[in-house]
Amino acid sequence: MSTIYGLNPVLEALRARRVLRLFVADGRTIPQLERAALGVDVPLERMSRHRLDAMAEGASHQGVVAEVSIPEEVTLDALAMRGEEANRLVVLLDGIQDPQNLGAIVRSAHCLGAQGIIIPRDRAAPVTPAVMKASAGAAAHLAVCTVTNLSRALETLKSNGYWSVAAVPTGGRLPWEVDFKGPIALVVGSEGGGIRSGVLNHCDFQVRIPVSGAVSALNASVAAGVLLYEVARQRALTSLPPQVKGASPLR
């Protein structure tokens, strides 16, 4: 069991049917939350803001706190086979330690079609209440797999038909030069060290996002979002009828 806080994370946890107990500040009325709780038969309990502050350990909770069941982790083999083969997409995170970054990546991954994320057991942020809030509740829906060794995880994914693509700050192909259709494992490294060389050596392709400003690279979560969008864009184009694919841009 874990404690989460904030309106959107709790709403998503309700929709995912993970809320065990729901607490709302005395005097606060939130119709959408009340409807969601009623829909999954979770009673709403009133509590003073002082007690909610203690439950949220001082974090901003918007007057909403919930006790939830921890999302069950999936095995690597199970995650590799999720979804239709043509649309399989997983995100491997190498050294992401900031909960805000992890939450933002989880949100983008869920919104843009990934079946799950893979994180190393050591030197990485786990899915915590802070991550739940930063993900706007998306962490309640996205499968998480924790592995001991990312390089071995990549080899397992390759044996299941995945192509692995590493996000790098320099070198590599441009995103639109890479074919993101079919099973894809997208690897994103930390802002400081990037992807470790041992992991990078197990990737099939490297891709960089061109930047024109004075700052040399994007934040890790923003880079992940950009690349995940390119995956979604390419896959959406394959589902359009031929006359739409070849249409001229709107003017």
Steps between C-alpha positions, in 0.01 A plus 500: 500500500615856426370851562451740208372855491373764260176513300615360165712212639215392727244526219713279277555252783121483545454436128764227521311352801803523728358721777441326832409807710427855389541807720379853418549818702210608719272740316646431154259393224642341185213364285721317248688323778179409677351357179813300429506360854132409484556325167754260651326474841775671702363696798621857545627580849529854635815608678656821630764667284743461788467122487519500120823703525643229722391221263657680204811577706469870433464471120233697313194272497215731384285366780498146355692196628448131431637169614553284192612153409846509348490427125619145444829483319514290187776269388715593204369209296139600569565864414677407177186325374247770593292660230478427130840421353501793257433747782725367775697774671693497827723766656821409682636759741870502584582701811187717530508591869280810519136412584373798299685382190380144548141614549511713187642213294235262633229749402636538146551125463143424603346777287701410190441128487773323698406176672741553787830625636807307609717638778817361661485382858794719606582868448151583375187662640222254584131575451410700812210731597706793366535317168127427498425869541757610241349251253151647561390149595631326187716277719180328613446375144848429360674168557833516682777243477807518723811317381845437635680556171378726217739349245359153556150645486578644155623162379181337626292760316702443182429128522130596504530702180571849638732758346676710763549874448722709729441872555837677482593872513733492200559276201245243396213536257229762502167373641320510165779294342427204729218255426306481827239257371501152650614404852723777638703529821585867559794557735532832686791590726552746782562868438843490657654181370269397219480133409788295637737364236428140598129552435559713191703221340191275511281746307434455129472870414581839649279803447549865588258789518640805318509816711579855394518688829796576725421200722650188346231246589144458621388388842477118512123496543448750218729300270305185582174679422628627164618155392185328624297748297702416189425131556129578535508729194656236276260233619200726449608567141509127420135470601381781269354424155740564209318814381550659843864394537593679181287807552659844481540696825211727590544863394 
